[in-house]
Amino acid sequence: MSNLISQFSDWLFWDVADLSLDKNRDFIIVRVLNDGTDRDLRQLKKLCSENDIISVVKSRRGLSIRTALFWANYYQIPYHQCKSLNM
């Protein structure tokens, strides 16, 4: 298991052997936003910028509707800019 994976809760990346923040940044952000704990979110914010997180909330369809709504409200992103909310 990579050092990066070990920084998060065990269940978040149970199906992944190795991750690179450079290559898998969006994947990591989606997993943590959807299923992470408070501790996971704090760790994510240490590793990724707020702009990285906002970009994922806007551009990725992998977020659950509940997660997308929460983070859109948190970052004051108009719903129409979030691909996960465009149904």
N, C-alpha and C positions, 0 to 999 in steps of 0.2 A: 504494500500500500504506500502510495506516495505521501510525502510530508504534507502536501497541500490537503489531501483528503483527510488526513488525521486531525486537521484543525477544525473539522466540522463533526456534527453528530454522525454516528456510525451508519444510520439508515439512509442518510441523504445520498450517498454514493456507493451503496451496497453492490451495484451492478457494474462498477467501473474499477479497473485495476490501476489506472494512472491518469492524472490530469495535469495539464499545463495551464496556468493562468493566462498566458499569451494566446494559446490556441483554443482554449475552452471557456473563455471568460463568460460569454453569454449563457452557455449551458449551466455553469456554476451559479450564476445569478438567478436564473429561472428556478433551479432546484431549491436554492436557499429561500427565495421569496415565496415559493409555493409551500414548502414543507419544513423550513428551518425553524429553530427555536430562537428566543431572544439572543442567546449566546452566539448562535450561528449568524444572526443578522449583524451583531456587533463585529464579529470576525470578518464578515463580508465587507462591511464599511471600512475596515482597516486595509483590506486588500484591493478594493475597487472604489473608484471615485463616484461621487453622486451623479455625475454626468453619465458614467457607464451604466449605472442602475436605471436612470431615467431613460436612456436610449433603449435599454432592453424592455422596459415597461411599454414604451411606444412601439417597438418594432417586432417583438416576438409574439407568436401565436400560442406558445406553450404555457402561458400563464393561465391559471383557472380564472373564471369570471370574477369570483370573489376576491382573489389576489389582485387581479388587474384593477378592479374597482377601488380596493383599499389603497394601492400604491398610486393610482391616478389621483385620488383625493389627497393623499399625503403630500405628493409633489405638485399638486395643483395642475395636473395635465388634463386638458379637455378630453372627454371620453372619445370623441371622434378621431383623436390622434393615436389611440391605442388599438393595435391590430387585434388583440385578444377580445376586444369589445365590439369590433365591427362584425356584426352577424348578418 
